[in-house]
Every structure is written in structure tokens, then in C-alpha cells.
Amino acid sequence: MKAVPAARSRPAAALGSVLDMTQATLILAAEAAHSETPFFIIGIAFAAWAVIIGGIGTASESFPPSRGAGIAIGAVSVLLAVATMVIVLLVIV
């Protein structure tokens, strides 16, 4: 009798599918020479990040919950800002 592999739950499978689709989109966007698509993708991600962090910060009295979380949030924000600026320079040149 063969062992049946454990099936992934629907949310986990859907999340994996979304992450795979996002990765494929970013790879295709990066391959396009002098295309504005990577800028729009990173820009939208940056805007979504800002809205999410702003919403969480507004709803919570103790945000960020720890010093480490604050550093991580700041690092992701800086990373998105730098990525946006680098892509702008690549598109212009």
C-alpha cells in the first residue's frame, strides 16, 4: 500500500500560487530592457506596504510591538525606497 502525500490546505496552496505568480511577474518585468513595468511593480508594492503599515499603526496603540519589529519594518521600507530609486535610474539611463 502506497503512502498518500499530505495535501496542502487550500489557503497554503493559494498563497504558494500567488507567490509563484508574483515571482514570475517580477522576473519578466526585470528582463524587459528600459521598461517602466518594474518601476510600477515596485511602486505599487511600496504604496501597498505604506497603506498596510499605516493602517496597522493607526489601529494599534503599541505599534511596532517590539524594537526588532520596528527595525524590520524600517528596513523593508528603506529597501523598497532604494529599489524604487534604482529602477528609476535604470529606466532613465
C-alpha positions in Angstrom: 0.0 0.0 0.0 1.4 3.4 -1.1 1.6 6.3 1.3 -0.6 9.2 0.2 1.3 12.5 0.4 -0.3 15.1 2.6 -2.4 17.5 0.6 -1.7 21.2 1.1 -4.5 23.1 2.6 -6.4 25.5 0.2 -5.0 28.7 1.8 -1.5 27.4 1.7 -1.8 26.2 -1.9 -3.4 29.6 -2.9 -0.6 31.5 -1.2 2.0 29.4 -2.9 0.3 30.1 -6.2 0.2 33.8 -5.6 3.9 33.9 -4.6 4.8 31.9 -7.7 2.8 34.3 -9.9 4.4 37.3 -8.2 7.9 35.9 -8.7 7.2 35.2 -12.4 5.9 38.7 -12.9 9.0 40.3 -11.3 11.3 38.1 -13.4 9.5 39.0 -16.6 9.5 42.7 -15.6 13.2 42.6 -14.9 14.0 41.1 -18.2 12.3 43.9 -20.1 15.0 46.4 -21.2 14.2 50.0 -20.3 10.6 49.1 -19.5 8.7 51.1 -16.9 7.0 47.9 -15.7 9.5 47.1 -12.9 9.0 50.7 -11.6 5.3 50.2 -11.5 5.5 46.8 -9.8 7.9 48.1 -7.1 5.9 51.4 -6.8 2.7 49.5 -6.2 4.4 47.2 -3.7 5.8 50.3 -1.9 2.4 52.0 -1.8 0.6 48.9 -0.6 3.3 48.5 2.1 2.8 52.1 3.3 -1.0 51.7 3.4 -0.8 48.4 5.3 1.8 49.7 7.8 -0.2 52.9 8.2 -3.4 51.0 8.9 -1.8 48.7 11.4 -0.1 51.6 13.1 -3.4 53.6 13.3 -5.3 50.7 14.7 -2.8 49.6 17.3 -1.7 51.6 20.3 1.6 49.7 20.7 3.0 49.7 17.2 5.5 48.3 16.5 5.2 45.6 19.1 9.0 45.4 19.7 12.2 47.1 18.8 13.1 44.3 16.4 9.8 44.6 14.6 10.4 48.3 14.3 13.8 47.8 12.8 12.4 45.2 10.4 9.6 47.5 9.3 12.1 50.3 8.7 14.5 48.0 6.8 11.7 46.8 4.5 10.6 50.4 3.9 14.2 51.5 3.1 14.7 48.5 0.9 11.5 49.3 -1.1 12.6 53.0 -1.4 16.1 52.1 -2.6 14.7 49.6 -5.1 12.3 52.2 -6.5 15.1 54.7 -6.9 17.5 52.1 -8.5 14.8 51.1 -11.0 14.1 54.8 -11.9 17.8 55.2 -12.6 17.9 52.1 -14.8 14.8 53.2 -16.7 16.2 56.7 -17.4 19.7 55.6 -18.5 
